[in-house]
Amino acid sequence: MLRIDRRFIKNFDWVTLSIAIIIALIGIMTIYSATRPLETEEHPGFYIKQASWLILGIIALFAIVSFDYVWLSRLSLHLYITGIVLLITVFILGKTGMGAQRWLSLGPVSFQPSEFFKLIYIIMLSQQLSAINGPISTSIIFRIFFLIVFLPFILLIKQPDLGTSLVILTIFIFLILTKGLHKKVALLFVIISLISLPFLGNILWGGLKDYQKSRIVAFIDPEVDPAGIGYHLNQSKITVGSGKFFGKGYMHGTQGPFRFLPEKHTDFIFAVFAEEWGFLGSLLLLFLYLVLILRGLDTARKAKDDFGKLLALGITFMFLIYLFINVGMTLGLMPVVGIPLPFMSYGGTALLSNLLSIGVLINIRTRRFELFH
């Protein structure tokens, strides 16, 4: 037994764990600085809540590493049904905040089911795709789409949670392409996508809330209403630019604490970090994310089975698209869609979900060899 434990510890992915915790700690420091009060105010204490969620997340991470990830495949349907039920429950018992109904309450604790559902969805999708031998046919694509993707996509759009709904749709396309398509199916897939794009665009636009439409208009032309819908983007770019190369220094940023930058500790936390640590600090932070992404891809490459490979790829791609969209919208290169920066943005459910996802990645990498015979 001691020999097995030693092999387990030796194969444990300490690099991925360390990077995730380092980024989360940077996030807590940035949240503290971004929300520090003016002289006559008390600190709101967001950083304390985030630190508490980090501790809980690390415990949950080790719990999920403690059993073989193959069990996730066996439990995938049960997890998926539970996730769908929670998404539906949001419409019945959910709390409304900032124009969206996304939260459920358990006593004093509120959580966002869609954050946990992303991981459940990737598990279910990976299980279904790993059971397919050979390239994917058209009928299989439609079956998986309508059985797994369509319902949560509609439920998330209705909350509304445009960011998460687009993420799960993108992950579906990415994993389908990764698994492999027949050449004729791939060609048909591209043609249908191009033909349906204008119609889907009109349907999605018609289903958007006014504030979501305003965000897209602001992305196209921030100057159309600089005091209104373009304010977020303009202030974010000003905040990033004011950091210059070396930054103003920790706790010396002004855009967040003086209330110039909205959502400074959530969606636009990267702008606060860039103001204090500058271009150089931002590059170092992005380098940490790059290592995390590359580590995830390497984990997928070394996975012992197809389920583990697809699961690792799905999680890694989720982190990549969240990073790409969040930093992009901070710099004005993407529309504001309420996508948090992984491990850094304030939000206990998101941090816990991300650490659980990291736990799954570590599990896959640790068990790339058969440890227990």
Secondary structure as GFF3:
##gff-version 3
##sequence-region A 1 373
A	DSSP	alpha_helix	2	11	.	.	.	ID=ss1
A	DSSP	alpha_helix	14	34	.	.	.	ID=ss2
A	DSSP	alpha_helix	46	65	.	.	.	ID=ss3
A	DSSP	alpha_helix	70	74	.	.	.	ID=ss4
A	DSSP	alpha_helix	76	93	.	.	.	ID=ss5
A	DSSP	beta_strand	95	97	.	.	.	ID=ss6
A	DSSP	beta_strand	100	106	.	.	.	ID=ss7
A	DSSP	beta_strand	109	111	.	.	.	ID=ss8
A	DSSP	alpha_helix	113	130	.	.	.	ID=ss9
A	DSSP	alpha_helix	138	144	.	.	.	ID=ss10
A	DSSP	pi_helix	145	149	.	.	.	ID=ss11
A	DSSP	alpha_helix	150	158	.	.	.	ID=ss12
A	DSSP	alpha_helix	162	179	.	.	.	ID=ss13
A	DSSP	alpha_helix	183	207	.	.	.	ID=ss14
A	DSSP	alpha_helix	210	220	.	.	.	ID=ss15
A	DSSP	three_ten_helix	222	224	.	.	.	ID=ss16
A	DSSP	alpha_helix	231	242	.	.	.	ID=ss17
A	DSSP	alpha_helix	269	302	.	.	.	ID=ss18
A	DSSP	alpha_helix	306	330	.	.	.	ID=ss19
A	DSSP	alpha_helix	348	366	.	.	.	ID=ss20
###
